[in-house]
Amino acid sequence: MAADLTGSAVGHRGFITVFGGTGFLGRRIARHLLEHRFDVRTASRHPERVRPRPDGAPETTRADIRDDTTVAAALFGAYGAVNAVSLYVERGRATFEAVHVEAAARVARLARESGVERLIHVSGIGADPTSSASYIAARGRGEIAVEQAFPGAILIRPAVMCGPDDAFLTTVVRLLRHLPIYPMFGLGETRLQPVYVEDVAEGIARVLAGAEAGGALYEFAGARIYTYRELVTRIADRIKARPRLVPLPFALWRIVASVAEFLPGSPLTRNQVALMQRDNVASADCPGLSTLEIAPADIETLVSAVVDRN
């Protein structure tokens, strides 16, 4: 149930700034916050991508999280902030270190200096500062930097997020539809707990609408854990595809990804391969969607959401 903020303490404290508010997750966070009667400002390098809504749209502003001035301006007067900026492929100055560590620390520091009361930093399940994979390690170091710059920051770690226009489930569906042989990551034994992006966005909105103001770590994941093979098989059954599933060693995937990274749209990266070598499952020790009274969508719902758009 959406919190009624009319006349509440939160309602009088201003609005929420969403960094990365035009992205896959960010634009959904903005919509769910509006449904919870928050005022919302989306901050991104491309604010023109915010689509008009018949029932109202968030305020938009241009901001680059690598720049102190625009970040501070985006945070001016905000009660809360969400950093939903993500980077999967490094290009020039846009490196994992610059975006996931330095910029994350900048948003947190400036949020604290601006008087922001609640900060949510979106990371990912498996974030690990000691990882040999640069993306995973940067995510882990980013969490540490945020907590140091903004004591009491709330960390949200989603599992692999799925939904229309996603980078995971949409790709699996397309490959299953067109390939008689489906190449799997390794033996397909990696465990995954895919989560609906709308559930993640709603969870973030409920965290901000809640009464607790202290720091916390949430891990948002789906209704069930699958091995990669089980997940692909389930999706194939749903779309009535009958491909032959062929295991491919991760070493070969890394070679393929090293070339694919230079193709338009970067269909596969070495960091994605690294992620597929690790289980992506929520910890039982962390609060999750059920803590917020959200029943995660099942895989049939996720696949239907993608199939209906493709």
C-alpha positions in Angstrom: 0.0 0.0 0.0 1.3 3.4 -0.9 2.0 5.6 2.1 -0.3 8.7 2.4 2.2 11.5 2.8 -0.3 14.3 2.6 0.3 16.5 5.7 2.9 14.0 7.0 6.3 15.0 8.2 7.9 13.5 5.1 5.4 15.3 2.9 6.5 18.7 4.2 10.2 18.0 3.8 10.3 18.5 0.1 11.1 16.0 -2.6 13.3 13.1 -3.7 16.1 13.6 -6.2 16.6 10.5 -8.4 20.0 10.4 -10.1 19.9 8.2 -13.2 16.2 9.0 -13.4 15.9 8.3 -17.1 17.5 4.8 -16.9 16.0 1.3 -16.8 15.5 1.4 -13.1 15.6 5.1 -12.4 12.6 6.1 -14.4 10.5 3.4 -12.7 11.7 4.6 -9.3 10.5 8.1 -10.2 7.1 6.7 -11.2 6.6 4.7 -8.0 7.7 7.6 -5.9 5.1 9.8 -7.6 2.5 7.1 -6.8 3.5 7.3 -3.2 2.8 11.0 -3.4 6.4 12.2 -3.2 7.5 15.1 -5.3 10.3 13.9 -7.6 13.2 15.5 -9.4 15.0 13.3 -11.9 18.6 14.2 -12.5 20.5 12.9 -15.5 22.6 13.9 -18.4 19.6 13.4 -20.7 16.5 14.9 -19.0 14.7 15.1 -22.3 14.2 11.4 -22.1 11.6 11.7 -19.4 8.3 10.8 -20.9 5.3 13.0 -20.1 2.7 11.4 -17.9 -1.0 12.2 -18.0 -1.2 12.2 -14.1 1.9 14.4 -13.7 5.6 14.1 -14.4 8.6 14.5 -12.2 10.6 17.7 -12.3 13.7 17.2 -14.5 17.2 18.7 -14.3 20.4 18.1 -16.2 23.2 16.7 -14.0 26.4 14.9 -14.4 27.4 12.9 -11.3 31.0 13.5 -12.1 30.5 17.2 -11.5 30.1 18.8 -8.1 28.2 21.9 -9.3 25.4 20.1 -11.1 25.0 17.4 -8.4 24.7 20.0 -5.7 22.1 21.9 -7.7 20.1 18.8 -8.2 20.1 18.1 -4.5 19.2 21.6 -3.4 16.1 21.5 -1.1 15.7 17.7 -1.3 14.5 15.6 1.6 15.9 12.4 0.1 18.0 11.2 -2.8 18.4 7.9 -4.8 21.5 7.1 -6.8 20.4 4.7 -9.5 23.2 5.5 -11.9 24.9 2.4 -13.4 27.6 1.7 -15.9 28.3 -1.7 -17.5 30.8 -0.8 -20.2 33.7 1.6 -19.8 34.2 4.3 -22.4 36.8 7.0 -22.1 36.4 8.9 -18.8 33.3 6.9 -17.9 35.1 4.2 -16.0 33.8 1.9 -13.2 36.0 3.7 -10.8 34.7 7.1 -11.9 31.1 6.2 -11.8 30.6 3.5 -9.2 33.2 4.8 -6.7 34.1 8.4 -7.1 30.8 9.7 -8.4 28.9 7.6 -5.8 31.0 9.2 -3.0 30.4 12.6 -4.6 26.6 12.2 -4.5 26.8 10.9 -0.9 29.0 13.7 0.3 27.0 16.5 -1.4 23.8 15.0 -0.2 25.0 15.2 3.4 26.3 18.7 2.9 23.0 19.7 1.4 21.0 18.5 4.4 19.5 15.5 2.7 18.0 13.3 5.4 17.7 10.0 3.5 20.0 8.6 0.8 19.5 5.4 -1.1 22.4 4.0 -3.0 21.6 1.2 -5.6 24.3 -1.4 -5.9 23.9 -5.0 -6.7 23.9 -8.5 -5.2 27.5 -9.8 -5.2 29.2 -6.4 -4.9 32.7 -7.2 -3.6 35.6 -4.8 -3.2 38.0 -7.8 -3.3 36.8 -9.2 -6.6 39.2 -9.6 -9.6 36.4 -8.3 -11.9 36.6 -4.6 -12.1 32.9 -4.0 -12.3 32.1 -6.1 -9.2 35.0 -4.6 -7.3 34.0 -1.1 -8.1 30.4 -1.8 -6.9 31.8 -3.0 -3.6 34.2 -0.1 -3.1 31.3 2.3 -4.0 29.2 0.9 -1.2 32.1 1.6 1.3 32.7 5.1 -0.1 29.0 6.0 0.2 28.7 4.8 3.8 31.8 6.8 4.7 30.5 10.0 3.1 26.9 9.6 4.3 26.6 7.7 7.6 23.2 6.1 7.7 22.9 5.7 3.9 20.6 2.9 2.8 22.1 0.3 0.4 19.9 -1.5 -2.0 21.3 -4.6 -3.8 19.0 -6.0 -6.5 19.4 -9.4 -8.1 19.5 -9.5 -11.9 16.6 -7.2 -12.9 14.2 -8.1 -15.6 11.4 -6.3 -17.4 10.6 -4.8 -20.8 13.7 -3.4 -22.5 16.0 -5.2 -20.0 19.5 -6.4 -21.0 19.1 -10.0 -19.6 15.7 -11.6 -20.1 15.1 -9.9 -23.4 18.3 -11.2 -24.8 17.6 -14.8 -23.6 14.1 -14.7 -25.2 15.5 -13.4 -28.6 18.2 -16.0 -28.7 15.9 -18.8 -27.9 13.5 -17.7 -30.6 16.1 -17.6 -33.3 18.9 -20.1 -32.4 18.5 -23.9 -32.8 21.5 -24.2 -30.5 21.6 -22.1 -27.3 25.1 -21.5 -25.9 25.1 -21.6 -22.1 27.4 -20.0 -19.6 29.6 -22.9 -18.4 27.5 -25.9 -17.4 24.5 -23.7 -16.6 25.0 -24.3 -12.8 25.2 -20.7 -11.7 22.2 -19.9 -9.4 20.1 -16.8 -10.2 17.1 -15.2 -8.5 15.8 -12.7 -11.2 13.7 -9.9 -9.9 11.1 -7.8 -11.6 12.4 -4.2 -12.0 9.0 -2.8 -11.0 9.2 -4.7 -7.7 12.7 -3.2 -7.1 11.3 0.3 -7.8 8.4 -0.2 -5.5 10.6 -1.5 -2.8 12.8 1.6 -3.0 9.7 3.8 -2.8 8.5 2.0 0.3 11.9 2.2 2.0 11.8 6.0 1.5 8.2 6.2 2.7 9.0 4.2 5.8 9.6 5.6 9.3 13.1 4.2 9.8 15.7 6.8 9.1 18.9 4.9 9.9 21.1 3.0 7.5 20.3 -0.5 6.3 21.2 -3.0 3.6 18.4 -4.6 1.6 18.8 -7.3 -1.0 15.9 -7.5 -3.5 15.4 -10.7 -5.4 12.7 -12.7 -7.1 10.3 -15.4 -6.0 12.5 -18.4 -6.8 16.1 -19.5 -7.2 17.0 -21.2 -10.5 20.2 -22.6 -12.0 20.9 -20.9 -15.3 20.0 -24.1 -17.1 16.7 -24.3 -15.3 15.9 -20.7 -16.0 16.6 -21.0 -19.7 14.6 -24.2 -19.9 11.7 -22.5 -18.2 11.8 -19.6 -20.5 12.0 -21.8 -23.6 8.9 -23.8 -22.4 7.0 -20.5 -21.9 7.7 -19.3 -25.5 7.5 -22.9 -27.0 11.1 -23.0 -28.2 13.0 -26.2 -28.3 16.7 -25.3 -28.7 19.6 -27.6 -27.9 21.4 -26.3 -24.8 25.1 -26.5 -25.3 27.6 -25.7 -22.5 30.5 -23.4 -23.3 33.5 -22.8 -21.0 33.8 -19.4 -19.4 37.3 -19.0 -20.9 35.7 -19.0 -24.3 33.0 -16.6 -23.2 35.7 -14.2 -22.0 37.3 -14.3 -25.4 34.0 -13.6 -27.2 33.2 -10.8 -24.8 36.6 -9.1 -25.3 35.5 -8.7 -29.0 31.8 -8.0 -28.4 32.7 -5.0 -26.1 33.7 -3.0 -29.2 30.5 -3.7 -31.1 27.6 -1.2 -31.1 25.5 -1.6 -28.0 28.2 -3.9 -26.4 26.0 -7.0 -26.5 28.3 -8.9 -24.2 31.1 -7.7 -21.8 33.8 -9.5 -19.8 32.2 -8.2 -16.6 28.9 -9.7 -17.5 30.7 -13.0 -18.0 32.3 -12.5 -14.6 28.9 -11.9 -13.0 27.6 -15.2 -14.6 30.4 -17.1 -12.8 28.9 -16.1 -9.4 25.6 -17.1 -7.8 23.3 -14.1 -7.8 21.0 -14.9 -4.9 19.8 -12.8 -2.0 21.2 -13.4 1.4 18.8 -14.8 4.1 20.5 -12.4 6.5 19.4 -9.2 4.7 15.9 -7.7 4.6 14.2 -8.0 1.2 11.0 -7.4 -0.6 9.0 -9.6 1.8 10.1 -7.3 4.6 8.3 -4.5 2.8 5.2 -6.7 2.1 6.0 -7.0 -1.6 5.3 -10.4 -3.1 7.9 -10.8 -5.9 6.7 -11.5 -9.4 7.2 -15.1 -10.6 9.2 -16.0 -13.8 6.1 -16.4 -15.9 5.1 -12.8 -15.1 8.6 -11.6 -16.0 8.7 -13.5 -19.3 5.2 -12.3 -20.2 6.3 -8.7 -19.6 9.2 -9.2 -22.0 7.4 -11.3 -24.6 4.6 -8.8 -24.9 7.1 -6.1 -25.9 9.1 -8.2 -28.3 
